[in-house]
Amino acid sequence: MLSEFVGTLSATFFVCLFFVLLEFIFRYVNEMVGKGLEYSVLFEFFFYAALSLVPMAFPLAVLLASLITFGGFGERLELLAMKAAGISLLRIFKPFFLFVGLSSVCMFFYSQTVIPQAQAKMWTLLLSMKSKSPEVEIPEGSFYSGVDGYNFYVKSKDKKTKLLKDIKIYDLSKGFDDAVVMAADSGRLKSTEDKMSMILMLYSGESFENLKKQNHDNKNVPYRRETFGYKEIVIDFDANFNQMDESVLSNRYMGKDLAELTHSIDSMQAHADSVDHSTWALFWPHYFDRGLNGVRSLKDDLESHEAFTIGKLTEGYNSTKMLEVMKRASRNANRMKIDMPFSHTTKFADMKRIHRFDIERHRKFTLSLACFVFFLIGASLGAIAQKGGIGVPVVYCILFFILYYVIDNTGYKMARDGVWQVWQGVWLSTFVLLPLGIFFTYEASREKTISMPNIFKKKKKAKDDEEKKRDSEAGTQLVETK
């Protein structure tokens, strides 16, 4: 039984990994299309993305494999034979629990060792792809501004000869008022060998440019008009793929293991506490200066829980000292008014980063435990449904994965935004699905069965009965007519 489960799990894992990777590629397809990236770069990116998505694909594969395996056992009456021999369902599950538990432990160490390196390389490649300039592909009949400082217009293109026809070029590198306008009957575009520049070869055209910077005081601006039969323009355009160093992700949550995440959270929490402490240190002691004779601070009165008024705090002072005290209090209050929004924004940004790091730390445990939870649901539900193959199990798998995704995404957003505690949001899906798996296991141990095909059989039977009744009525009516 275990060998059959492992074989099914191997097949479903690669299928699930393919679909998860496909969804990931669709999310970032705009960063790859039109950049002229080499196949080796794309293959490297897909490889590291696949390694990073293993913790998400493996629990889904466990769910589908357990549904197919135990559904097949029930359909072939193997579970019934074992139960008739006196073997309980929990005893049947025992070797699978050991295997899935071992897989969960391996998945945790995988997320500790492989995932940080794979994510660091994957996100470095993705950031490098975003920063790479796209290939110059000038469309027909519309302006193209993909090159900094230039606008191109091409009326039509010859796909065989790659000849551009009816070209207009606006060189805005010196500003809009000093633009250089060029028009040519045709032209070609190519890159230099080092891909650091782009050469535009123009045929039969003319150009127009100002020779003096235009301003409102000049009534007449000298200009130059040039007519040419052939002209080359060299434009700076870096078309190479320059991969960033992985150190750009040193302050990000990806690429860190459990110990590094914990250290980063402690450091950021200390920084947030220092900002909070400095804000209150600004607020408390300086409304009234202790250096003035006999003037108590606002903090002293609040700590002593005594009722106080402005008159009580400044009792015995003349108008000059009173004015000096009020001016200092006003200056400090205005400074606090200016600093408070900045301190609040800084603390909010720090807490958001802390939540994101803490979420990643908890996910190393939840994704590993999800293997066990999904096996509990899949095995018990497969034993209840007693239907193997890839039909009914795939339906159940999709439904439960959608449920898991919605609950997990909701908890993630609540934890990220600080609405809930981080552990509450990240562990929400486990808190919901684990009792559901225990319930299905209890129902399966009581030999409860459900069969989705029976529903369709009942519908088909009702439809056949209705057709027979209609045919019978038609026959009766025909006899009466005769």
DOMILUM-948815 format. One line per 4 residues: number of its first residue (from 1); for each residue x, y, z of C-alpha. Coordinates in steps of 0.25 Angstrom, whole numbers, plus 5000, padded with zeros to 4 digits. Example, Ala and Ser with C-alpha at 12.3 -4.5 7.8 and 13.67 -1.06 7.14 Angstrom:
! residues 2
1 = 5049/4982/5031  5055/4996/5029
This chain:
! residues 482
1 = 5000/5000/5000  5011/5010/5004  5019/5007/4991  5006/5010/4983
5 = 5004/5023/4990  5019/5027/4988  5018/5024/4973  5005/5032/4972
9 = 5011/5044/4980  5023/5044/4971  5014/5046/4959  5004/5056/4965
13 = 5016/5064/4971  5021/5068/4957  5007/5071/4952  5004/5080/4964
17 = 5018/5087/4963  5016/5089/4948  5002/5096/4950  5008/5104/4962
21 = 5020/5108/4954  5011/5112/4942  5002/5121/4951  5015/5128/4956
25 = 5020/5130/4942  5007/5137/4938  5009/5146/4950  5022/5151/4945
29 = 5021/5149/4930  5022/5164/4927  5036/5164/4933  5041/5154/4923
33 = 5034/5157/4910  5041/5166/4900  5054/5167/4908  5062/5158/4898
37 = 5066/5149/4910  5075/5137/4906  5069/5123/4908  5080/5120/4919
41 = 5075/5132/4927  5060/5127/4926  5064/5113/4929  5071/5117/4942
45 = 5060/5126/4946  5050/5115/4944  5059/5105/4951  5060/5113/4964
49 = 5045/5117/4963  5042/5102/4963  5051/5100/4975  5044/5111/4983
53 = 5030/5106/4980  5033/5092/4985  5027/5095/4999  5014/5099/4992
57 = 5013/5088/4982  5016/5076/4991  5004/5078/5001  4995/5079/4989
61 = 5002/5066/4983  5000/5059/4997  4985/5062/4997  4983/5058/4982
65 = 4991/5045/4984  4984/5041/4997  4970/5043/4990  4974/5035/4978
69 = 4981/5024/4986  4970/5021/4997  4959/5024/4987  4965/5012/4979
73 = 4966/5004/4992  4952/5006/4995  4947/5004/4980  4954/4991/4979
77 = 4949/4986/4993  4963/4985/4999  4959/4994/5011  4947/4985/5013
81 = 4955/4973/5013  4965/4978/5023  4954/4983/5032  4947/4969/5031
85 = 4960/4963/5036  4960/4972/5048  4969/4983/5044  4964/4997/5048
89 = 4966/5009/5039  4975/5016/5049  4984/5004/5048  4984/5004/5033
93 = 4988/5019/5034  4999/5017/5043  5010/5014/5033  5005/5026/5024
97 = 5006/5035/5037  5020/5031/5039  5024/5034/5024  5016/5047/5023
101 = 5022/5051/5037  5036/5048/5032  5033/5056/5019  5028/5068/5027
105 = 5041/5068/5035  5049/5067/5022  5041/5079/5016  5044/5087/5028
109 = 5059/5085/5027  5057/5087/5012  5051/5101/5015  5063/5104/5024
113 = 5074/5100/5015  5070/5100/5000  5058/5110/5000  5067/5122/5005
117 = 5077/5120/4994  5067/5117/4983  5059/5130/4986  5071/5139/4987
121 = 5075/5134/4973  5061/5135/4968  5058/5149/4973  5072/5154/4968
125 = 5069/5149/4954  5055/5155/4955  5060/5169/4959  5071/5168/4948
129 = 5060/5165/4938  5052/5177/4943  5064/5186/4941  5067/5181/4927
133 = 5063/5190/4916  5054/5184/4906  5058/5181/4892  5055/5192/4882
137 = 5042/5187/4875  5036/5199/4868  5022/5197/4865  5015/5201/4852
141 = 5006/5214/4851  5009/5219/4866  5019/5226/4874  5030/5218/4882
145 = 5037/5224/4894  5044/5211/4899  5058/5218/4897  5060/5229/4907
149 = 5061/5243/4901  5055/5239/4887  5041/5237/4881  5040/5228/4868
153 = 5029/5227/4858  5029/5217/4847  5018/5217/4837  5021/5202/4832
157 = 5031/5191/4832  5036/5181/4823  5037/5168/4830  5046/5161/4820
161 = 5056/5172/4819  5054/5178/4832  5053/5192/4825  5046/5203/4833
165 = 5038/5212/4824  5034/5227/4826  5042/5229/4839  5040/5241/4848
169 = 5050/5243/4860  5049/5253/4871  5062/5255/4879  5057/5260/4893
173 = 5070/5258/4900  5073/5273/4901  5059/5276/4905  5046/5279/4898
177 = 5050/5293/4894  5063/5288/4887  5057/5276/4881  5064/5271/4868
181 = 5054/5266/4858  5058/5256/4847  5050/5250/4836  5054/5239/4826
185 = 5048/5232/4815  5054/5218/4820  5064/5213/4830  5069/5201/4838
189 = 5072/5198/4852  5083/5189/4858  5091/5188/4871  5106/5188/4873
193 = 5114/5176/4876  5115/5179/4891  5100/5183/4891  5104/5196/4898
197 = 5099/5205/4887  5088/5205/4875  5091/5209/4861  5080/5215/4853
201 = 5083/5216/4838  5074/5226/4831  5072/5228/4816  5067/5240/4808
205 = 5063/5250/4819  5065/5263/4826  5067/5268/4840  5063/5281/4847
209 = 5069/5286/4860  5071/5299/4868  5085/5305/4869  5083/5314/4881
213 = 5074/5311/4893  5061/5317/4891  5055/5326/4902  5045/5337/4902
217 = 5054/5348/4900  5059/5343/4886  5050/5347/4875  5058/5340/4865
221 = 5064/5327/4868  5075/5322/4858  5073/5307/4853  5080/5297/4844
225 = 5073/5289/4833  5080/5278/4827  5077/5269/4815  5084/5255/4814
229 = 5084/5243/4806  5090/5234/4816  5092/5237/4831  5096/5228/4843
233 = 5091/5232/4857  5098/5225/4869  5089/5224/4882  5093/5220/4895
237 = 5085/5207/4899  5090/5196/4908  5083/5184/4903  5091/5174/4912
241 = 5086/5166/4923  5093/5170/4936  5091/5161/4947  5090/5168/4961
245 = 5098/5163/4973  5090/5155/4983  5094/5166/4994  5083/5174/4989
249 = 5073/5165/4997  5081/5165/5010  5070/5173/5016  5059/5165/5010
253 = 5051/5154/5017  5054/5144/5005  5067/5137/5005  5067/5136/5021
257 = 5066/5124/5029  5059/5123/5043  5071/5128/5051  5073/5140/5042
261 = 5059/5143/5042  5058/5143/5057  5071/5152/5058  5065/5162/5048
265 = 5052/5162/5055  5059/5165/5068  5067/5176/5062  5055/5183/5055
269 = 5047/5182/5068  5058/5189/5076  5058/5200/5065  5043/5202/5066
273 = 5043/5202/5081  5054/5213/5081  5046/5221/5072  5034/5220/5081
277 = 5042/5223/5093  5049/5236/5087  5035/5241/5083  5030/5240/5097
281 = 5043/5245/5102  5040/5257/5094  5026/5258/5099  5027/5257/5114
285 = 5038/5266/5121  5039/5279/5113  5026/5286/5114  5031/5293/5126
289 = 5046/5295/5128  5051/5289/5142  5062/5299/5142  5053/5310/5145
293 = 5051/5312/5160  5040/5304/5166  5034/5300/5153  5030/5285/5153
297 = 5029/5277/5141  5016/5271/5135  5021/5257/5137  5023/5260/5152
301 = 5009/5263/5154  5004/5252/5145  5012/5242/5153  5007/5248/5167
305 = 4993/5247/5162  4990/5261/5167  4981/5271/5161  4988/5282/5154
309 = 4985/5295/5146  4994/5304/5139  4992/5314/5150  4997/5304/5160
313 = 5009/5300/5152  5014/5315/5151  5010/5319/5164  5018/5331/5169
317 = 5024/5335/5156  5024/5349/5150  5019/5352/5136  5033/5351/5130
321 = 5037/5337/5135  5022/5333/5132  5024/5337/5117  5037/5330/5116
325 = 5031/5317/5121  5020/5318/5111  5029/5321/5100  5037/5309/5103
329 = 5025/5300/5104  5019/5305/5091  5032/5303/5083  5033/5289/5089
333 = 5018/5286/5086  5020/5291/5071  5033/5282/5070  5025/5270/5075
337 = 5014/5273/5065  5024/5273/5054  5031/5260/5059  5019/5252/5062
341 = 5014/5249/5048  5028/5245/5044  5030/5236/5056  5017/5229/5053
345 = 5020/5227/5039  5034/5221/5042  5028/5212/5053  5017/5207/5044
349 = 5027/5204/5033  5036/5196/5043  5024/5188/5049  5019/5185/5034
353 = 5033/5179/5032  5033/5172/5045  5020/5165/5041  5025/5161/5028
357 = 5038/5155/5034  5030/5148/5045  5020/5142/5034  5031/5136/5027
361 = 5037/5130/5040  5023/5124/5043  5021/5119/5029  5033/5110/5030
365 = 5025/5102/5040  5011/5103/5034  5015/5098/5020  5022/5086/5026
369 = 5010/5083/5035  5000/5085/5023  5006/5072/5018  5000/5064/5030
373 = 4987/5072/5030  4985/5069/5015  4988/5055/5016  4978/5053/5028
377 = 4967/5060/5019  4971/5053/5006  4972/5039/5012  4959/5039/5020
381 = 4951/5046/5009  4957/5035/4999  4952/5024/5008  4939/5030/5010
385 = 4937/5033/4995  4942/5019/4991  4945/5025/4977  4959/5024/4970
389 = 4965/5029/4957  4966/5044/4954  4952/5048/4953  4945/5050/4967
393 = 4959/5051/4974  4963/5063/4965  4949/5070/4968  4951/5068/4983
397 = 4965/5073/4982  4962/5085/4975  4951/5089/4985  4959/5087/4997
401 = 4971/5094/4991  4962/5106/4988  4957/5106/5002  4971/5105/5007
405 = 4976/5116/4998  4964/5126/5002  4966/5123/5017  4981/5124/5016
409 = 4981/5137/5008  4971/5144/5017  4979/5140/5029  4992/5145/5022
413 = 4986/5159/5019  4980/5160/5033  4994/5157/5039  5001/5166/5029
417 = 4993/5178/5032  4993/5176/5047  4978/5174/5049  4982/5160/5055
421 = 4994/5155/5062  5003/5148/5052  5002/5134/5058  4987/5135/5057
425 = 4987/5139/5043  4997/5130/5038  4992/5118/5046  4977/5121/5042
429 = 4977/5110/5031  4983/5100/5040  4973/5103/5051  4961/5101/5041
433 = 4966/5089/5033  4972/5080/5044  4958/5079/5051  4952/5076/5038
437 = 4962/5065/5035  4960/5059/5049  4945/5059/5046  4946/5052/5033
441 = 4955/5042/5039  4945/5039/5050  4934/5037/5039  4943/5028/5031
445 = 4946/5019/5044  4931/5018/5045  4930/5013/5031  4922/5024/5026
449 = 4922/5025/5011  4918/5035/5000  4918/5033/4985  4917/5045/4976
453 = 4914/5036/4964  4901/5031/4970  4896/5045/4969  4897/5045/4954
457 = 4891/5031/4954  4879/5036/4961  4878/5048/4952  4879/5038/4940
461 = 4869/5029/4946  4859/5040/4948  4861/5045/4934  4859/5030/4928
465 = 4846/5029/4936  4841/5042/4931  4844/5038/4917  4837/5025/4919
469 = 4825/5032/4925  4825/5042/4913  4825/5030/4903  4814/5023/4910
473 = 4805/5035/4910  4808/5037/4895  4804/5022/4892  4792/5023/4900
477 = 4788/5036/4893  4791/5029/4879  4782/5017/4883  4770/5026/4887
481 = 4772/5034/4874  4771/5021/4866
